[in-house]
């Protein structure tokens, strides 16, 4: 079965039209999950406390 350039173009446009919204929605969900993980890691990261008794020392 041979495909001409026009048939290939129509098939590619149809596939993009059919699967494009799902691909975009999936990418957005993955990005949202990545942002949530990043925010969780940033907010759960604690800065080290200063050692007791060193508040008055100069750096």
C-alpha positions as CSV (number, residue, x, y, z in Angstrom):
1,X,0.0,0.0,0.0
2,X,1.5,3.3,-1.1
3,X,0.8,6.6,0.5
4,X,1.1,9.9,-1.3
5,X,2.3,13.0,0.4
6,X,-1.3,14.3,0.6
7,X,-2.6,11.1,2.3
8,X,0.3,11.2,4.8
9,X,-0.4,14.8,5.6
10,X,-4.1,14.2,6.1
11,X,-3.3,11.2,8.4
12,X,-0.8,13.2,10.4
13,X,-3.3,16.1,10.8
14,X,-6.0,13.7,11.9
15,X,-3.8,12.1,14.4
16,X,-2.7,15.5,15.8
17,X,-6.4,16.5,16.0
18,X,-7.4,13.3,17.8
19,X,-4.5,12.8,20.2
20,X,-3.3,16.4,20.6
21,X,-5.6,17.5,23.4
22,X,-4.9,14.3,25.4
23,X,-1.1,14.8,25.0
24,X,-1.4,18.4,26.1
25,X,-3.5,17.5,29.1
26,X,-1.1,14.8,30.1
27,X,1.9,17.1,29.8
28,X,0.1,19.7,32.0
29,X,-0.7,17.0,34.6
30,X,2.9,15.9,34.7
31,X,4.1,19.5,35.0
32,X,1.6,20.1,37.8
33,X,2.8,17.0,39.7
34,X,6.4,18.1,39.2
35,X,5.6,21.6,40.6
36,X,3.9,20.0,43.6
37,X,6.8,17.8,44.3
38,X,9.2,20.7,44.0
39,X,7.1,22.9,46.3
40,X,6.9,20.1,48.8
41,X,10.7,19.7,48.8
42,X,11.3,23.4,49.1
43,X,8.9,23.8,52.0
44,X,10.0,20.7,53.8
45,X,13.7,21.7,53.6
46,X,14.8,23.1,56.9
47,X,17.7,25.5,57.3
48,X,20.2,24.3,59.9
49,X,19.9,25.9,63.3
50,X,22.8,27.8,64.7
51,X,24.8,25.9,67.3
52,X,23.8,26.9,70.9
53,X,26.0,29.5,72.5
54,X,27.3,31.0,69.3
55,X,24.8,33.9,68.9
56,X,27.2,36.5,70.1
57,X,30.2,35.4,68.0
58,X,31.3,37.4,65.0
59,X,31.5,35.7,61.7
